Each structure stands twice: as structure tokens, then as C-alpha cells.
Amino acid sequence: MSRTAVPGSVPKFWLVAVSLFLFALCLISVVLLTKNEEERELRYEAELLVRNVLDALQERERVFRDPILVASGDCSEASLATFRETLFGFTLLTDIVVFEEAGDAILCSATMGALKEPHVVVGREIESLVYLHRQIIVDVRLPFLPQVAGHHLERRRRIGVILDPKRARGHVPDHRWQVYSVDLSGAFIAHVHGNPMLRELAARNTLTSFFWATVTHCNKDLGVFCVVTANSPLSVARNQRLMIVLGGLTSLCIAVLFYLVSKRSLEKRLSVSGRILRALRHQGKGFACHYQPIIDMNTGRVAGCEVLARFEDEYGRLSPLDFIHVIEREGKSWAFTEMLFRIVLRELESLGSLPDGFRLSLNFYPADLCDKNLQRIKGCSALAGLRQRNIQIVCEILETGMGHGNGMVETFRWLKQAGLDVAIDDFGTGYSNLQQLQQVDADYLKIDKSFTDEIDPARKSVKGSFFRHIVAIGEEAGIAMIAEGVETPAQVQALAAYGIPYAQGYYFSRPVPAVEFAKIIGHCYPVSANSQVAATARS
């Protein structure tokens, strides 16, 4: 997204898209958490099913390995009594049957006794599981026992056992579980019981299977069986509806909060840059110059002014603290400075004549003073127009932005040769010493407001005691001083007592537009110091 976008063109579409993506991401996370919670419950069901199947297999083995049962493999009353006694101790096996010696018909069962006529077993035989004289038939249908329809029957020689799947699965519905056989390598052999689609569903990696909660549990004790338990997306949603509702609301709140915070942040960050850069591209539309008078402390009259930039467009006002750093960051400092010169030239021409020696102070960015821009300063037509009106241009440079070495000395020398005066702004906040001041040969020192605030004789402070040392440095270097931030009569009296030649601040006037500044150019302010204040200041 471009920094040059204005508030009306903030890319809301992308912001909405990102917010929706975040909502979807949070919602997917909720779905995954819900699915994991459901699978945790399914894992418990699978383990329960495995235990039940293991119990069923153990009961089956007890039948097939009991020599008494195998030896009494006929339909005599003694054999049937033995079958019933054995079946009584089981929970998962429902019946024990006896087959014909050389056929597939059932002759008798532990529950029904001897049948009037043999019954052929109807069901689905799993041929791949026929080994060691075993025959396995699932989905058994027996006319004489309709209640055992769908059961599992395993036969070894003449003896067969019937397993009730409902007892094995417990409370798990048929459509939610599957038992299937595998070989020793784990490869699928055949479906045994339950929903035949679950194994494939659990193995597939598709969007549809993603929303199903599935658990596959193969126990080595089972030998050749695995159990799958599953739940459909609708069942998952129904079982975990509270978590889904809370998670959905939380996801929505996160997305909305992200949208609001991001929109506000983007509008603030992008609109400031966009509005400022657009104004610079359109001949400074939205920028205005305000002028704060600089007072001659000897006469009380206006000796000059400092030009301060203000910005207001259709979206409202921007503080200089908001746009000054944007201009520097975007590398538009000279375009901004040149634009101010043009505005000042246009506005001051409308004011008519100005006092002789009128000084116009303008803050320069450090980037304005690089070698490339120095030539631009010399060739600036607006600057030349101001000088033609006998206005002395003062280039204000922050003390903290001066740097060290011969480079700044050469820059100051070049500016003075070009006919510009040089002022060191916010003096006292940096690390300049007397030797450096003498090297750069500045014309003015603008004493920072933080020191001016503390020179009230009624207040005792560390910075107040520093003020006299700053004055001594300026006098020793032979540089005229301008006190910034003058706000009270006591400060005016103290400055006059110190012999400060110039002052500016709200006590005299706030920065005002050119029309209002024209009204105060000829005004005379009281600036003399009484003897008591002078004695206090110099003590």
C-alpha cells in the first residue's frame, strides 16, 4: 500500500480482505481445536471398542480351545447343556452353534437347542480370512433367529460362535464405527463390520475428509483387525456447539478489532504522508506561513520575524510535529523549503514596505545544506526575490543538527558568502563550545525556550543558572543572541537586564498569518529593565 494514499483512498478493500482472512484463519483454528476435542472423545470410543473386540476374541478363543466343547461337538442334550453353561459366562458372544459334518447348515444352537431342520447360514463370507480351517461370515442372517441378523459368525470345523456387534460397539452407532482386517504389514484386507466408508474417509486427504473427525486404532493384540471411529461435520458441530459458538464470536471480535485498529493506524500513517506529499506536488496547496515577530530589545520594535509552516486541508489541520518528520523521511526537505520561500515572497509583497534591515528567519533542514542543495539555494528565484526587497534572510540551523568538522564550517562560510545570515537554533540543547562557535562564525544564537523559562528571578533552577553562562559564551564569541519562548513580563525584564538584543515569544505575539502580522509590524513593546531586576539577573 502506497504511503502517498490520502484518507479517501485508503485501500479499504485490502483491509477488509485481510480482516476476513484473519477471521477465516481464526475460525479454522477453532475448527481444528473442535476437531481435536472431538477426536479425543473418539479415541476413547476407539479404545473402548478395541477392548470389547479383544474381549470378544478372547471369548471366541475360549470356545475353540476348550477341549470339552470341541469333543462334544454334536447336538446331544449333554453337549447342548455344556454349550449353555459356557455361554452363560460370556457377555459378547450370543450363541454357540453346531454345523453338519460335511455341510454349511446349522443343526443346533445353545439358545435354540436341536433344530427341526438344518438352517443354512446366509451372509457375507470373508474369504481372505479363511485359514486354519476357519470360516468367517459377517452380516449373518438366520431365519430361526431374526434377532441376530447382522451378527458375526466364525466357524472352526463343526463348532461356530456368533458375536453380537451391538454388544461390542456399546453406545456407538453403526454409522460411526468400522472394523476391518489387515495383514501383518498393515495392508487392508477386508471390511468386517460397521460403516465400510470410514476407513477410506480416514485415509483420504481431501477437503471433505478434513472436516470429519476420525480415529484409527490398531492393536497388536487384535492380530488382523483395526477399528475406526468417526463423526460427521454436522455431528461434530452439534457435539461441540458451545466451543464453536464461543470460538466463532472470538474470531469475529479479533477480526473486527484488527480491522478497526489497522484502519485507524493506516489512515493516520498513510494520510499524513499522502496529504503532505500531495500538497508538495500541487504547489504547496494546504500549506501556509505564519510569522512570529522578533523584537529588538533596545527599541521594543519589530526587527524581523521567524517563518513557521502550518498545514490545513479538507481533512483538517496537521501539527508541525506530524508533518516535519514526514518531509525529512520522504527526502522532500528542499522542495518544502523552496515552497516556503515562494509563499513568503507572495505574501510579503502584499504587505507593502517593510522596515529597513528586516530579518526573515527560516528553518533549514540539515539535508538542505548538502553540497547538491547549496547550489539550489544560490539559484532559488524566490530567495532572490526576497533579497531584492532588502530583506535579510537568516538561515536557522538546529544546534543538534550542526555536526562537527570542517564540513559545517565550510557550509557556514558558503552561506555567508551567498549573502545569508546564519542562526544556530535551540542553542544550549547541543554540545557546541566556544571554539566551535568561533569557527562557524554564526550571526545569531537563538537561546532555547527551556532556558528562557528558567530566568525568572523569582525561580531558582539549574537551567536558570546556566543562562548567564550561555550569555557569556555568546558575548565572548561576538554573536548576537535571540531569546526564544518569552511569555512573561518578568522574563522580558530579565532579558533586558542581561542585555539580550532580541527576543521572541507569545508575550509579544503568537505566530500569525501575514495579514495579522502586518498590523503589528509598527507596534512598540515595553522592554526596559528596572534596576532591581537588572541587579538580580547579573548577580
C-alpha positions as CSV (number, residue, x, y, z in Angstrom):
1,M,0.0,0.0,0.0
2,S,1.3,3.3,-1.0
3,R,2.3,5.9,1.6
4,T,1.0,8.5,-0.8
5,A,-2.6,7.5,-0.4
6,V,-4.9,10.1,1.1
7,P,-7.7,9.2,3.6
8,G,-10.3,8.9,0.9
9,S,-8.2,6.3,-1.0
10,V,-7.1,4.2,1.9
11,P,-7.2,0.7,0.4
12,K,-10.2,-0.5,2.4
13,F,-10.8,-3.4,0.1
14,W,-7.5,-4.9,1.1
15,L,-8.0,-4.1,4.7
16,V,-11.4,-5.9,4.6
17,A,-9.8,-8.8,2.7
18,V,-7.0,-9.1,5.3
19,S,-9.6,-8.9,8.1
20,L,-11.7,-11.6,6.5
21,F,-8.6,-13.7,6.1
22,L,-7.8,-13.3,9.7
23,F,-11.3,-14.2,10.7
24,A,-11.2,-17.3,8.5
25,L,-7.8,-18.2,10.0
26,C,-9.1,-17.9,13.5
27,L,-12.2,-19.8,12.6
28,I,-10.2,-22.6,11.0
29,S,-8.2,-22.7,14.3
30,V,-11.4,-23.1,16.2
31,V,-12.5,-25.9,13.8
32,L,-9.2,-27.6,14.3
33,L,-9.4,-27.3,18.1
34,T,-13.0,-28.5,18.0
35,K,-12.0,-31.4,15.7
36,N,-9.1,-32.3,18.1
37,E,-11.5,-32.3,21.0
38,E,-13.9,-34.5,19.2
39,E,-11.1,-36.8,18.1
40,R,-10.1,-37.1,21.8
41,E,-13.5,-38.4,22.6
42,L,-13.4,-40.6,19.5
43,R,-10.1,-42.0,20.6
44,Y,-11.7,-43.0,23.9
45,E,-14.5,-44.7,22.0
46,A,-12.0,-46.5,19.7
47,E,-10.1,-47.8,22.7
48,L,-13.3,-49.0,24.3
49,L,-14.2,-50.7,21.0
50,V,-10.8,-52.3,20.9
51,R,-11.2,-53.6,24.4
52,N,-14.6,-55.0,23.5
53,V,-13.3,-56.7,20.4
54,L,-10.4,-58.1,22.4
55,D,-12.9,-59.5,24.9
56,A,-14.9,-61.0,22.1
57,L,-11.9,-62.6,20.6
58,Q,-10.8,-64.0,23.9
59,E,-14.3,-65.4,24.5
60,R,-14.2,-66.9,21.0
61,E,-10.8,-68.5,21.7
62,R,-12.0,-70.0,24.9
63,V,-14.7,-71.7,23.0
64,F,-12.4,-73.0,20.2
65,R,-9.7,-74.0,22.6
66,D,-11.9,-75.7,25.2
67,P,-11.3,-79.5,24.6
68,I,-14.6,-80.4,26.2
69,L,-16.6,-78.2,23.9
70,V,-14.7,-79.3,20.8
71,A,-15.0,-83.0,21.9
72,S,-18.8,-82.7,22.5
73,G,-19.4,-81.3,19.0
74,D,-22.8,-82.8,18.5
75,C,-26.4,-81.9,19.3
76,S,-26.9,-84.3,22.2
77,E,-28.6,-82.9,25.3
78,A,-25.3,-83.2,27.2
79,S,-23.4,-81.2,24.6
80,L,-26.1,-78.5,24.4
81,A,-26.0,-78.3,28.3
82,T,-22.3,-77.8,28.1
83,F,-22.7,-75.1,25.4
84,R,-25.3,-73.2,27.5
85,E,-23.2,-73.4,30.6
86,T,-20.2,-72.0,28.7
87,L,-22.3,-69.2,27.0
88,F,-23.7,-68.1,30.4
89,G,-20.3,-66.8,31.4
90,F,-19.9,-64.7,28.2
91,T,-21.0,-61.1,27.6
92,L,-20.3,-60.6,23.9
93,L,-20.9,-64.0,22.4
94,T,-24.7,-64.6,21.8
95,D,-24.7,-68.2,20.7
96,I,-22.7,-71.4,20.1
97,V,-23.8,-73.5,17.1
98,V,-23.0,-76.9,15.6
99,F,-22.7,-77.4,11.9
100,E,-23.2,-80.5,9.8
101,E,-20.1,-82.8,9.5
102,A,-19.7,-82.1,5.8
103,G,-22.0,-79.2,5.1
104,D,-22.8,-75.5,5.8
105,A,-26.1,-75.9,7.6
106,I,-26.6,-75.4,11.4
107,L,-28.0,-78.4,13.2
108,C,-28.4,-76.9,16.7
109,S,-27.5,-74.0,19.0
110,A,-27.0,-73.3,22.7
111,T,-30.0,-71.0,22.7
112,M,-32.5,-72.9,20.5
113,G,-31.4,-76.5,21.1
114,A,-31.7,-79.0,18.3
115,L,-33.4,-77.6,15.2
116,K,-36.2,-79.3,13.5
117,E,-34.4,-78.9,10.2
118,P,-30.9,-77.7,9.3
119,H,-30.6,-74.0,8.5
120,V,-28.0,-72.7,6.0
121,V,-26.2,-69.6,7.1
122,V,-26.8,-66.6,4.9
123,G,-24.2,-63.8,5.0
124,R,-21.0,-62.3,3.5
125,E,-18.1,-64.7,3.8
126,I,-14.7,-63.1,4.1
127,E,-12.6,-65.5,2.0
128,S,-9.4,-63.8,2.7
129,L,-9.7,-64.7,6.3
130,V,-10.3,-68.4,5.7
131,Y,-7.2,-70.1,7.2
132,L,-6.6,-72.9,9.7
133,H,-10.0,-74.4,8.9
134,R,-11.7,-71.1,10.0
135,Q,-14.7,-69.7,8.2
136,I,-15.8,-66.1,8.9
137,I,-19.2,-64.8,7.9
138,V,-20.4,-61.3,8.6
139,D,-23.9,-59.8,8.3
140,V,-25.3,-63.2,9.2
141,R,-29.0,-63.8,8.5
142,L,-30.6,-66.8,10.4
143,P,-34.3,-67.4,9.8
144,F,-34.7,-69.1,13.1
145,L,-33.1,-66.3,15.0
146,P,-34.1,-63.0,13.3
147,Q,-32.9,-61.0,16.3
148,V,-29.3,-62.0,15.4
149,A,-29.4,-60.5,11.9
150,G,-26.2,-58.7,11.0
151,H,-24.1,-60.6,13.5
152,H,-20.7,-62.1,13.1
153,L,-20.2,-65.8,12.8
154,E,-16.9,-67.7,13.0
155,R,-16.7,-71.4,12.3
156,R,-13.9,-73.9,13.1
157,R,-14.7,-77.4,11.9
158,R,-18.2,-78.1,13.3
159,I,-18.3,-75.6,16.1
160,G,-19.3,-71.9,15.4
161,V,-19.7,-68.9,17.6
162,I,-21.9,-65.9,16.9
163,L,-20.9,-62.4,18.1
164,D,-23.4,-59.5,18.5
165,P,-21.7,-56.4,17.1
166,K,-24.2,-54.2,19.1
167,R,-22.7,-55.5,22.3
168,A,-19.2,-54.9,21.1
169,R,-19.8,-51.3,19.9
170,G,-21.6,-50.2,23.1
171,H,-23.3,-46.8,22.6
172,V,-21.5,-46.0,19.3
173,P,-24.0,-46.1,16.4
174,D,-23.3,-48.3,13.4
175,H,-22.5,-45.5,11.0
176,R,-19.8,-44.2,13.3
177,W,-17.5,-47.2,13.5
178,Q,-15.9,-49.8,11.4
179,V,-13.8,-52.9,12.0
180,Y,-11.7,-54.1,9.1
181,S,-9.0,-56.7,8.7
182,V,-5.4,-56.1,7.8
183,D,-2.4,-58.3,7.1
184,L,0.8,-58.4,9.1
185,S,2.2,-55.4,7.1
186,G,-0.9,-53.3,7.9
187,A,-2.3,-53.5,4.4
188,F,-6.1,-53.5,4.1
189,I,-7.7,-56.9,3.5
190,A,-11.5,-56.7,4.0
191,H,-14.3,-54.8,5.7
192,V,-15.8,-56.7,8.7
193,H,-18.4,-54.7,10.5
194,G,-19.8,-51.1,10.7
195,N,-19.7,-48.3,8.1
196,P,-17.5,-49.5,5.2
197,M,-16.7,-45.9,4.1
198,L,-14.9,-44.8,7.2
199,R,-11.5,-46.4,6.5
200,E,-11.3,-44.7,3.1
201,L,-12.5,-41.4,4.6
202,A,-9.8,-41.5,7.3
203,A,-7.2,-42.3,4.6
204,R,-8.2,-39.6,2.2
205,N,-6.6,-36.2,2.3
206,T,-9.4,-34.1,0.9
207,L,-11.4,-31.1,1.9
208,T,-14.4,-33.3,2.7
209,S,-12.4,-35.6,4.9
210,F,-10.8,-32.6,6.6
211,F,-14.0,-31.7,8.4
212,W,-14.6,-35.3,9.6
213,A,-13.2,-36.3,12.9
214,T,-11.7,-39.7,12.5
215,V,-9.6,-42.0,14.7
216,T,-8.0,-45.3,13.6
217,H,-6.8,-47.7,16.3
218,C,-5.0,-50.9,15.5
219,N,-3.9,-53.0,18.4
220,K,-1.2,-55.7,18.0
221,D,-3.2,-57.9,20.3
222,L,-6.0,-57.9,17.8
223,G,-3.9,-59.7,15.2
224,V,-5.6,-58.8,12.0
225,F,-8.2,-56.2,13.0
226,C,-8.3,-52.4,13.1
227,V,-11.1,-50.2,14.5
228,V,-12.1,-46.8,13.0
229,T,-14.4,-44.3,14.8
230,A,-15.6,-41.2,13.1
231,N,-18.1,-38.3,13.3
232,S,-19.5,-36.2,10.5
233,P,-19.0,-32.4,10.5
234,L,-22.7,-31.9,11.5
235,S,-22.3,-34.2,14.4
236,V,-19.0,-32.5,15.4
237,A,-20.8,-29.2,15.2
238,R,-23.7,-30.5,17.3
239,N,-21.4,-32.0,19.9
240,Q,-19.1,-29.1,20.2
241,R,-21.6,-26.3,19.5
242,L,-20.6,-24.3,22.6
243,M,-16.9,-24.2,21.7
244,I,-17.8,-23.4,18.1
245,V,-20.1,-20.5,19.1
246,L,-17.6,-19.1,21.5
247,G,-14.7,-19.6,19.1
248,G,-16.7,-18.0,16.2
249,L,-17.6,-15.0,18.3
250,T,-14.0,-14.6,19.5
251,S,-12.7,-14.9,15.9
252,L,-15.2,-12.3,14.8
253,C,-14.1,-9.9,17.6
254,I,-10.5,-10.4,16.7
255,A,-11.1,-9.7,13.1
256,V,-13.3,-6.6,13.8
257,L,-10.7,-5.3,16.3
258,F,-7.9,-5.9,13.8
259,Y,-9.9,-4.0,11.1
260,L,-10.6,-1.0,13.4
261,V,-7.1,-0.7,14.8
262,S,-5.5,-1.3,11.4
263,K,-7.8,1.2,9.6
264,R,-7.1,3.9,12.2
265,S,-3.4,3.2,12.1
266,L,-3.2,3.1,8.3
267,E,-5.3,6.2,7.9
268,K,-3.1,8.1,10.4
269,R,0.2,6.8,8.9
270,L,-0.8,6.9,5.3
271,S,-2.9,10.1,5.3
272,V,-0.2,12.3,6.8
273,S,2.3,11.2,4.2
274,G,-0.2,11.3,1.4
275,R,-1.6,14.7,2.3
276,I,1.9,16.3,2.7
277,L,3.3,14.8,-0.5
278,R,0.2,15.7,-2.5
279,A,0.5,19.3,-1.2
280,L,4.1,19.5,-2.3
281,R,3.1,18.2,-5.8
282,H,0.4,20.9,-6.1
283,Q,2.5,24.0,-5.4
284,G,2.1,23.8,-1.6
285,K,-1.7,23.6,-1.6
286,G,-2.7,23.4,2.1
287,F,0.5,24.9,3.4
288,A,0.5,28.4,4.9
289,C,3.1,30.6,6.5
290,H,2.7,32.1,9.9
291,Y,5.0,34.8,11.1
292,Q,6.2,35.4,14.7
293,P,7.8,38.8,15.3
294,I,11.4,39.1,16.7
295,I,11.6,42.1,18.9
296,D,14.6,44.5,19.2
297,M,15.1,44.7,23.0
298,N,16.7,48.1,22.7
299,T,13.8,49.8,20.9
300,G,10.8,47.4,21.5
301,R,10.1,47.4,17.8
302,V,9.8,44.5,15.3
303,A,13.2,43.8,13.9
304,G,12.2,40.7,11.9
305,C,10.2,37.5,12.1
306,E,10.5,33.8,12.0
307,V,8.6,31.9,9.4
308,L,6.7,28.9,10.7
309,A,4.9,26.4,8.4
310,R,1.3,25.4,9.1
311,F,-0.9,22.9,7.2
312,E,-4.6,22.5,6.8
313,D,-6.6,20.8,4.0
314,E,-10.0,19.4,3.5
315,Y,-9.3,16.7,6.1
316,G,-8.3,19.1,8.8
317,R,-5.2,20.5,10.4
318,L,-1.8,18.8,10.9
319,S,0.6,19.8,13.6
320,P,4.2,20.6,12.5
321,L,5.2,17.7,14.7
322,D,3.2,15.4,12.4
323,F,4.5,16.6,9.0
324,I,8.0,17.9,9.6
325,H,9.5,14.4,10.1
326,V,7.4,13.1,7.1
327,I,9.0,15.7,4.8
328,E,12.5,14.7,6.1
329,R,11.8,11.0,5.8
330,E,10.5,11.3,2.3
331,G,13.5,13.3,1.2
332,K,11.4,16.4,0.3
333,S,13.1,18.9,2.5
334,W,14.4,21.2,-0.2
335,A,11.1,21.1,-2.1
336,F,9.4,22.1,1.2
337,T,11.9,24.9,1.9
338,E,11.7,26.3,-1.7
339,M,7.9,26.2,-1.5
340,L,8.0,28.3,1.8
341,F,10.2,30.8,0.0
342,R,7.6,31.2,-2.7
343,I,4.8,31.6,-0.2
344,V,6.7,34.1,1.8
345,L,7.6,36.2,-1.3
346,R,4.0,36.2,-2.4
347,E,2.6,37.2,1.0
348,L,5.2,39.8,1.9
349,E,4.7,41.5,-1.4
350,S,1.1,42.1,-0.4
351,L,2.2,43.8,2.8
352,G,4.0,46.7,1.1
353,S,7.1,48.2,2.5
354,L,9.0,46.6,5.5
355,P,11.4,48.3,8.0
356,D,15.0,48.7,6.8
357,G,17.1,45.7,7.7
358,F,14.1,43.5,8.2
359,R,15.3,40.0,9.0
360,L,13.4,36.9,7.8
361,S,14.3,33.7,9.7
362,L,13.6,30.4,8.1
363,N,14.5,26.9,9.5
364,F,16.6,24.8,7.2
365,Y,16.8,21.0,7.3
366,P,20.3,19.5,7.6
367,A,19.6,17.9,4.2
368,D,19.1,21.4,2.6
369,L,22.8,22.2,3.4
370,C,24.4,19.3,1.5
371,D,26.6,20.1,-1.5
372,K,23.8,19.4,-4.0
373,N,21.3,21.7,-2.4
374,L,23.7,24.6,-1.7
375,Q,23.7,25.3,-5.4
376,R,19.9,25.1,-5.4
377,I,19.9,27.7,-2.6
378,K,22.0,30.0,-4.7
379,G,19.8,29.6,-7.7
380,C,16.4,29.9,-5.9
381,S,14.4,32.6,-7.7
382,A,12.1,33.1,-4.7
383,L,15.1,33.7,-2.4
384,A,16.5,36.2,-4.9
385,G,13.1,38.0,-5.0
386,L,13.1,38.4,-1.2
387,R,16.7,39.8,-1.3
388,Q,15.7,42.3,-3.9
389,R,13.2,43.8,-1.4
390,N,16.1,44.4,1.0
391,I,15.0,41.6,3.3
392,Q,17.9,39.9,5.1
393,I,17.4,36.1,5.0
394,V,18.5,34.3,8.2
395,C,19.2,30.6,7.8
396,E,18.3,28.8,11.1
397,I,20.1,25.6,11.8
398,L,19.5,23.4,14.8
399,E,22.4,23.1,17.1
400,T,21.8,19.4,17.3
401,G,21.9,19.1,13.5
402,M,25.2,21.0,13.0
403,G,27.6,18.1,13.2
404,H,31.3,18.6,13.6
405,G,34.3,19.1,11.5
406,N,35.3,21.2,8.6
407,G,32.2,20.4,6.6
408,M,29.9,22.5,8.6
409,V,32.5,25.4,8.8
410,E,32.6,25.4,5.0
411,T,28.8,25.3,4.8
412,F,28.5,28.3,7.1
413,R,31.1,30.2,5.1
414,W,29.4,29.4,1.8
415,L,26.0,30.6,3.2
416,K,27.6,33.9,4.4
417,Q,29.3,34.4,1.0
418,A,25.9,33.9,-0.6
419,G,24.6,36.8,1.4
420,L,22.7,34.8,4.1
421,D,22.9,35.3,7.8
422,V,23.2,32.2,9.9
423,A,21.5,31.5,13.2
424,I,22.1,28.5,15.5
425,D,18.6,27.4,16.7
426,D,17.7,25.9,20.1
427,F,21.2,26.8,21.4
428,G,22.0,25.1,24.7
429,T,20.4,21.8,23.8
430,G,23.5,20.5,21.9
431,Y,27.2,20.3,22.6
432,S,28.7,23.4,20.9
433,N,31.6,25.1,22.7
434,L,33.2,28.5,22.3
435,Q,35.8,27.3,19.9
436,Q,33.2,25.7,17.6
437,L,31.1,28.9,17.6
438,Q,34.1,31.0,16.7
439,Q,34.9,28.5,13.8
440,V,31.5,28.6,12.3
441,D,31.2,32.4,12.6
442,A,27.4,32.4,13.1
443,D,25.4,35.7,13.2
444,Y,22.9,34.7,15.8
445,L,22.4,32.3,18.7
446,K,18.8,31.5,19.4
447,I,18.6,30.5,23.1
448,D,16.3,27.6,23.6
449,K,13.0,28.2,25.3
450,S,13.8,25.7,28.1
451,F,16.5,28.2,29.4
452,T,14.3,31.2,28.9
453,D,11.6,29.6,31.1
454,E,14.0,29.4,34.0
455,I,15.4,33.0,34.1
456,D,12.5,34.4,36.1
457,P,14.3,35.9,39.1
458,A,11.6,34.6,41.4
459,R,12.6,31.0,40.4
460,K,15.8,29.2,41.3
461,S,16.8,26.4,39.0
462,V,19.9,24.8,37.4
463,K,19.0,25.9,33.9
464,G,18.4,29.4,35.2
465,S,22.0,29.5,36.5
466,F,23.2,28.2,33.1
467,F,21.6,31.1,31.3
468,R,24.3,33.6,32.3
469,H,27.0,31.2,31.0
470,I,25.2,31.0,27.7
471,V,25.1,34.7,27.5
472,A,28.9,34.8,28.4
473,I,29.6,32.3,25.6
474,G,27.7,34.4,23.1
475,E,29.3,37.6,24.1
476,E,32.8,36.0,24.0
477,A,32.1,34.7,20.5
478,G,30.8,38.0,19.4
479,I,27.4,36.6,18.3
480,A,24.1,38.4,18.8
481,M,21.6,36.4,20.8
482,I,17.8,35.9,20.4
483,A,15.8,34.5,23.3
484,E,13.0,32.2,22.3
485,G,9.8,31.4,24.2
486,V,9.4,34.7,26.0
487,E,6.0,34.5,27.8
488,T,6.0,36.7,30.9
489,P,6.9,40.3,31.8
490,A,9.4,39.1,34.3
491,Q,11.3,37.2,31.5
492,V,11.3,40.4,29.4
493,Q,12.8,42.3,32.3
494,A,15.4,39.7,33.0
495,L,16.4,39.5,29.3
496,A,16.7,43.3,29.1
497,A,18.9,43.2,32.3
498,Y,21.1,40.5,30.7
499,G,21.5,42.7,27.6
500,I,19.9,40.2,25.2
501,P,19.5,42.2,22.0
502,Y,16.5,40.2,20.5
503,A,13.6,38.2,21.8
504,Q,10.5,36.4,20.5
505,G,7.6,34.6,22.1
506,Y,4.0,34.5,23.0
507,Y,4.4,37.6,25.2
508,F,4.8,39.7,22.1
509,S,2.8,37.6,19.7
510,R,1.9,34.1,18.6
511,P,2.7,33.1,15.1
512,V,0.1,34.8,12.9
513,P,-0.9,34.9,9.2
514,A,0.6,37.6,7.0
515,V,-2.5,39.8,7.2
516,E,-2.4,40.0,11.0
517,F,1.4,40.3,11.1
518,A,1.1,43.5,9.0
519,K,-0.9,45.0,11.9
520,I,1.9,44.5,14.5
521,I,5.0,45.5,12.4
522,G,4.8,49.1,13.6
523,H,3.9,48.2,17.2
524,C,6.3,49.2,20.0
525,Y,6.6,46.9,23.0
526,P,7.8,47.9,26.6
527,V,11.1,46.1,27.1
528,S,13.2,48.2,29.6
529,A,14.5,46.6,32.8
530,N,14.2,48.2,36.2
531,S,17.3,48.4,38.4
532,Q,16.1,45.7,40.8
533,V,15.6,43.1,38.1
534,A,18.9,44.1,36.5
535,A,20.8,43.6,39.8
536,T,19.1,40.2,40.4
537,A,19.9,39.0,36.9
538,R,23.5,39.9,37.0
539,S,24.2,38.6,40.5
